[in-house]
Amino acid sequence: QVQLVESGGGLVQPGGSLRLSCAASGSIFSFNAMGWYRQAPGKEREFVALITSGGRSNYADSVKGRFTISRDNAKNTVYLQMNSLKPEDTAVYYCTAHRGYDRRADYWGKGTLVTVSS
């Protein structure tokens, strides 16, 4: 069992940046991948980004080129750097842990709210 705690959300203007962090209670290296999902108001939860234990990453088309996922195994922490934020990026962002290398998440954090608004 692992606990995931997200932080770094908040209010930001369009075009701005935020960095989300996800601290895991155990070793993230025991998981083949770590990821981020988001859920906007009134919408279904959607995939955002994934990074494997080997450092390979993939992204949803909607965030490609603007968001960067990274991991620090020594700190058991995963990050999501979000640049050029748009109002449509407003959502609760969830950190996930994956036993496999695909997008199917096995553990979820409770989420952190990101609001992009002027």
N, C-alpha and C positions, 0 to 999 in steps of 0.2 A: 504494500500500500504506500502511496506517496501523496503528500499534500502539496498543492500548488497555490501560491499566493501572488496575485498580480498587483502591481502598483504603477504609478506614473500617469494615470489618466487625469483628465481635467478639461478645462475650456480653452480653446485655442482659436485664433482667427483663421479664416481661409488663407491658404498659402503658408501657414506656419508649420512648425515641427513639434513632435513629441517623441519621447522614448519610453516605451513600456518595458517593465521588468517583470520577470516571473521567477520567484524563488521557490525551489523545491525542497521538501523536508528530507529527501533522500538523494542518492546519487542519480543524476540524470543520465549518466553514462550507462545505467542499466536498461535504459530505453533506447530502442533503435532510432526513434525520432521524437522530436518535440515540435509543437506547432502553436499556431494562433488561429482562432476562429472569432467571428463577430456576429452580433445580432442587432440589427437596427430596429427602431420602434415599428411595430406592425409587420415585421418581415421575419422570414425564417433565418435560422442560424446558417452562416456560410463560412466556408474555408477562406483563410487569408494567406497563410504561409506555413511552410514546413522546413525543418532542417534535420538531416540525418546525423547519426553518431559520427559519420565520416565527414560531415561538414557540407554535404550537398543540400541545396535548397531549391524549393520551387514555390511559386506564388500564384495567386489568383490573377487573372488578366486585369482586373480592375485596379490592382495595386502595383503591378509590375513596373519597375523603374522608379517607384516612389517610396516603397517600403523595403527595409532590409532586416532579415532575421539573422540573429547570431546567437552563439552559446558560449558560456564560460564553464567548462566542466569542473574546474577547480572550485568555483564558487557555487556550483549547482544552480546556475541562473541562465535564463534565456531572455533575450531582448528582442524588441521590435522597434526599430527606428522608423518613424513615419515622417516623411517630408512632403511638401507641397500638398498639404491636407485640403480636402474639399468638404463641403457640407454633407455630401453623401457618405463620407467616412464616419459620420456620427453613429455611434453604436456602443454597446457593451462588448468589450474585447475579453476573450477567454483564452487562457493558456491551457495547452493540452499535452499529454504524454502518450506515446504510442509504442506498443510492443512490436508492431510491425513497421515496415518502411512506407506504408501507404498512409492515406489521409484519415483512416479510421482511428478515432481517439479512444483510449481506454480510461484515461483519467482527465478530469476537468477541474479548473479553478473556479472560483466564484465570480470572477469577472471584475473589470474596472471600466468605468464609463468615460468615453471620449466624446466631447461635444465640439463640433467645428461650426462656429457661428461668429458673425460680426456684431 
